[in-house]
């Protein structure tokens, strides 16, 4: 049993600059063999997907293509 925790405040980004969207597991676990999916309103179309040790881009939202890692 674990929880995914993120910041309790909005993340502000400047157009054209890099930004990190932080999160961590509690209790602290290795997520290397887990699926990590950032999405907005639809689970199936994602901002970024990490699964089986690799980043996946096939169903990534077009506005985020070549902008995440």
Buried (B, 14 or more C-beta within 10 A) or exposed (E): EEEEEEEEEEEEEEEEEEEEEEEEBEEEEEBEEBEBBBBEEEEEEBBBBBEEEEEBBEEBBEEBEEEBE
